[in-house]
Amino acid sequence: MASKFRICFAEVALSDFESILEYIALNDSVASATYVHDALMARIDTLTDHPERCRLVPELKEMGLSQFRELIWKPYRVCFSIHKQEVAIVAVLDGRRDLEQLLIDRAFRRD
């Protein structure tokens, strides 16, 4: 039996996820935000087994960045990389938004 992968979140990915949940709670309901949290975390937990099954992020692959994969739970995209036995979650994004623009905004954002 293959070893399980450990999942870790980059701070920016946690911030992404929190922002999505806050938006849902404010614009829909806390119950909806809780549902999205629980369902998306359940999908993320599946990455402990065979994370390489997920596709490469198409927009990044076109730019020559083939180390990033994504797990999709519509409309959300969980971007990650795999290092040895670790799955590093680097972004949690709303797939209805333009990924290239999000990356540009992130690159120039000053916290």
Summary of the structure (lengths in Angstrom):
residues: 111
radius of gyration: 14.3
end to end distance: 43.7
largest distance: 44.8
contacts: 280
relative contact order: 0.19
helix: 49%
strand: 25%
